[in-house]
Amino acid sequence: MRQRSRAVYASAAVVAASLVLAVVAARHAAVAASSPLRPEGNWVWAWRVALGVAFVAYVAGVLSLRRRRIRLTVIFAVAAVTQLAPLAGPLLLSTDAYTYWDYGRVAAVHDSNPYRTPPDRFPNDPAYMRMGANWHHETTIYGPVFTAVSQAHAGTAGDSAASATRFYRALAAVSILVAALLASLLSTRPGFAMAFVGWNPLLALHFAGGGHNDALMMALILGALLLIRRDRPNSAGPAWAAAIGVKWLAAAFLPLVLLAEHRRGRRLGLPGLVISAVALGALATAQYGTAWPRAAGRLAHQARATGSIGLSKWLGDAGLAHRPTVVLLALGQIALYAWLLRQAWRGRARLGIAGVGLAALQGWLNPWYASWGVTLSAADDDRLAQGLSILLTGFLLRDAIPL
């Protein structure tokens, strides 16, 4: 028994120490906000080893926690070190935080509507020079809640890129820690669930490191699920509305939950959901006019894009043209969602499977999408989804490591 406990503690220490080493190595990269990250000199080997060891220790640690329990305070302390460590380094593996900053500045600094005015109207803006070139001509695709957060932040952040991106990274890191805590409250194995989320090195790199808004979305979804679990479905309505208002993808999980709850004879909380949605829509319209709902429609354009990792790349390498690849992935998503609806009709919302599957079937797969499956499968106590989440984590972590 003591040996099992020591194995858990050892794994926890290695995960945290490896993330610290990875952050130190990242500081020696000429360009850290790109993937894969290439530190200079021998630091590239420190980066490779740190990420590989962190992943192995993460898997060993969470598997050990299935058989042995340790104090939640220890688990959370390791999660805090792991998820907060990248805040000490540069912006990692993506320029999305600059893009958030620019959309916020379009509204707060340039007094324009980010749902109508693309960033290239202000090419001398300090955020424009740093954001991804693919977004120069595009209006924001994010929900009004996140756009309002970005606008409020841009109004106070000034022109410092480091200060601006640090806000998004801190918000994402705290959101992941909140998600880990909420997953532990939802799970029958609280320690395992907390570690499954909080010790994940991929999430640390892309949230405290990259500042992506998926972390906030997932924390809100888990908050809604906890309120439903505690028989407060009307109170879950604002959380669902806020999650969808961060990223539209959150709406994909809501029908599964409502259908499963209905089949189990539980209250759905529709009044709270409808009132929250109407109130959010009214506030968004007052702030951004009637242009903001079109951002959801633009996801169809994004869905037709294919990237350099995942199924779309494999299908392309196999000789399949772009259009058939997009069609095949869309059919896969439809088939998966039909199966998920059937499972919900039987009274079980397989949200962990939904998170993993919807991420894997994206034409443009981004590594931080792994957070969908990791957080939901931890809360779900779904072993199949957890196994798939670990595989996806390892695969996407590999994308950060240069050959």
N, C-alpha and C positions, 0 to 999 in steps of 0.2 A: 504493500500500500504506500509506504513512504517512498519507494523507488518511483512509483507512478507520479506521485506529487512532485518529486524532484525533476522528473522528465518534463512535466508541465511548466514548472518554474524556469527550467533551463531553456525550453523553447521560447517562453515569453521574453526572457532576457536577450536571447539571440535575435528575435524579431526586432525588438526596440533598438538594440545596438547596431544591427545591420542597417536600419533606416537612418540612424545618425550618421553612419559611415557613408551611406549613399548621398546624403545631403552635403557632407563635406566634399565628396568627389564631384558633385554637381557644380559646386562653386568654382571648379577649375575648368569648366566648359566655356568656350568662347561664345557659344550661342546655346543657352539652356532651354529656351522656349521653342524647341523643335524636337521631333522624335524620328529616329532614335537620338539619344543624347550622347555626345562624344567628348568626354573630358580629355584634357590634354595630357600627354605623356603617360606615365604609369597609372594615373588616376582613372583611366578608362578601365583598367583591370579591377581597380577597387570598386568602381561602379558595377561592373558585371558580377563580380563575386558577391557584393553586398546584396544585390537584387536576387540573385540565385539562392543565396543562403537564407535571405528573409522569407522567400516563398516556401522553401523546404521546412523552415522552422515554423512558419505559419500553419502549414498543413499538419505537421507533427503535433503542434500545440493544440489545435482544435480537435484533432482526432483523440488526443489524450484526454481532453475535457469531456468526451463522451463517456469515458469510463471512470473519471475521477473529478471530483469537485474541489475547487479552491475558492477562497474568499472573493466575493464580487469586487471588493475594494481593490484587491490586487489586480484582478482582470481589468478593471477600469483604469487603473494607474498605468498599466502597460499600454492600453488602448490610447490613453491621453498622450503618452510619450511618442507612440508610433504615429498617431494622426497629426500631432502638432509639430513634430520635428521638422518637416519640410518648410515650415514658416521661417526657419532660420536661414533658408537658402534662397536662391533666385526663383523667378517664375519658371515653372518646369513644363516642358513637353507640349506646350500649346500656347497660342496667343489669344485664346477666347476671352480672357479677362480684359485685354485691351479692347476687344470688340464690345463687351458689355459697357466699358467705360465710355467708348465713343458714342454708343446709342444714348447713354445717359447725358452726355455733353450736348448732343444734338438738341435735346429738350431743355436742359438746365442752363447751358451756356449760350447756345445759338437761338434759343427761343423758337424752335421748330418742332414739328411732330415727327418722331422717329418712325411712325407707321406710314408716313407719307414722304418723308425727306431722307434720302440715303446719305451716308457719311461723305460721299465724294463732293457734296455741295460745300464742304468745309475742308479742303485738302491741306490746309496749313495747321489744322488742329493737332495738338501733340498726340492724341490718341490715334488719329487717322494714320499717322506715320508708322505706328507699331501694330495695328490690327492686321488680321489676315486679309490679303489682297482679294480673296474671293468674296468678301463682304463689303468692299468699297462701294459697289453699285446697288447694294441690297438694303431695303428697309428691314427693320427688326422682325424676327419671326417669333419672338418670345411673348409670353402672356403679359397682360397689363399689370399684374402684381409685380413681376420681376422688373418690368420697364419702369414702374414707379419707384422701386427700390433703387434702380440704377440712376434715375433722374435725381432722386433725393441725395444720393451719395455724390454724384457729379457736382451738385451745387455747392458742396462743402469741401471737396477733395483738392481743389486747386489744379495746378498743371503738373504735379509730380506723378510720374508713371508708377514709381515704386509704392508711393502711398496709396494710389488708386487701386492697384492690383492687390496690395496687401489686404484691403478690405474684403474683396471677393474671396481671397484665400482663407482669411480668418472665418468668414461666414460659412464657407464650405466645410472647413475643418470642424467647427462647432456643430454644424448640422450633422456631420457623420457621427460625431460622438453622441449627439442626441438620438440619432437613429439607432446606434448600438444600445443605448439605454432603453429605448422604446421596444426594440426587438427582444431584449431580455424580459421586459414586462409582458410581452405577448407570448413568449415561448414557455413550454413546460421544462425546458433546460436553460434557465436564464444565464448561467455562466457561459455555456457553450455559445448561445446566441450572441451574447455581448462580445465574446472573443471573435466569433465568426465575422462580425462586421468590424469591430474595433482594431483587430490585429492584422487586418488585410493590408499588405504593403501596396498593392495596386491603388486602392482607394486613397491611401496617404499621399502617394505621388501625384495623383490627379486632382485631389481636392485641396488639401493644404498646399500642395505644390502648384496646381493649375487653376484652382478657384472656380471650377465648373458648377453651374447652378442645379445640376441633377441631385446634388446632396440635399439641398433645401427642399426640392420636390419630394424626395423620398422620405425625409423627416416628417413632412406634412402628411404624407400618405399613411405612414406608420402611426402618426398621432390620430388620424381619423379611424384607423383600424382599432386602436386601443379604446377609443371612445365607444365604438360599436361593441367591442367585447364587454365593456362595462355598462352596457345597456343604456347608452346615452347617444342614440343615433342622430337625434336632431342637432346635438352639439358637434357631431362629426361633419355636418354640412359645411360650416365655414372652413374647416380644414381641407375638405375635398375641393371647395371652390378656390381656395388659396393655392393648392397644389396645381390645379389646372391653370390657374392664373400665372404660375411660374413657367411651366412647360405644358404644352397641350397634351403630351403623351400620357399624363396622369389620367386623362379621361378614358384611356383604354382599360384601366383596371377597375373603374367604377361599376360598369355593368356586371362584371363577374361577381363583385361583392354583393350588389343589390339582388342579383338572381339567386345566389347561394343563400342569402339571408331570408329571402322570400320563401324559398323551398324548405327552409328550416323553421318556418312559422314565426320569424322574429320581426320586430318593427323595423321599417326601412329608414325612418327619419326623413321622408320626402319633404315635409314642410320646411325643415331646417335647410335642406339642400336647395330647394327652389328659392326660398327667401334669400339665401346667401348668394346664389347665382344671379338673381335679379339685382340685388344690391350691388354686387361687384360689377355687373354689366352697366348699371346706371352710372356708377362712379367712373368707370373706364371711359364711357361715352362722354361724360362731362369733361374729362381730362384730355382725351385723345380723339374725340369725334367718332365718326362711324367707320373709320379706317381700321381700327384695331382688330375686328373679327376676321378681316382678310388675311391677317398673319397666319391664322390656323389653316386657311385654304392654301397658303403657300407651302405647306408641308408636303403637298402632293408633288411639287417641283423638287423639293429636297429628296423625296423618296425615289425619284428617278436617277439620282446620282449614285455612282459606285466609287468605292475607295480602293486603297492599296492593301488592305488586310481583310481577312474573313472570307465568307462564301463567295462574294462577288469577285474577288481576286482569283480564287481557285477556279471558279467557273470560266472566268476570262482566260486564265492560263490553259484551261482545257480546250480552248478554241471557241467558246460560246461568245457571240456578239453581245454588244451592250444591251440592246432592246430585249432579246430573249432572256438575258440574265435578270433584268429588272422584272420581267413578267414572271419568271420562275420564282424569284424571291417573293413577289406579291402573292402568288398562288400558295407558297409555303406559309405566309402570314395568315392568309384566309383559312387554310386548312388547320393551322394551329389554333386560331381563334375559335373556329367551329368546335374543335375538340374541347377547348377550355370552356365554352358555353355549355357543352354537354356535361362536363364535370360539375359546373356550377349548378346545372339543373338537378344534378344528383345530390346537391347540398354542400359541395366543397369547392371553394374558389382556389384554384391552384395558382396562386399569385406568384410563387417562386418560379414555377415552370413558365408562367407568362413573362416574367421579367427576363429570364435567361433566353427564352425562345424569341421574343420580340427583339432583343438586342442582337442575337446571332443572325437573325434574318434581315437586318438592316443592310441596305445596299452600301451605305456609307457607315461603316462600323467604327465608332470611336471607343477607345479603351475605357473611358469613364462610364460607358453604358453598362459595364459589368455591375455597377452599383445597384441596378434595378433588381437583378436576380440575387445578389449577395444579401441585401437587406431583407427582401421579401421572403427568401427561402429560410433565413435565420428565424424570422418571426413565425413562419409557417410550420416549422418542424418537419419540413418535407425533405427527406433524405435524398431522394432522386434529384431534386432541384439543388440541394446543397452540393452534391457531387458534381453536377453540371456547372455550378457556379465556380467551384474550385478549378475545374478544367478550363473554363473561360478566363478565369483570373490568370492562370499560368500562361495561357496562350497570348493574352493581351499584354501581360507583363513583358513577355519576350519582345514585343514591338519597341520597347524603350531601350533595348540593349543592342548596341551595334555589333555587327559580325566581326 
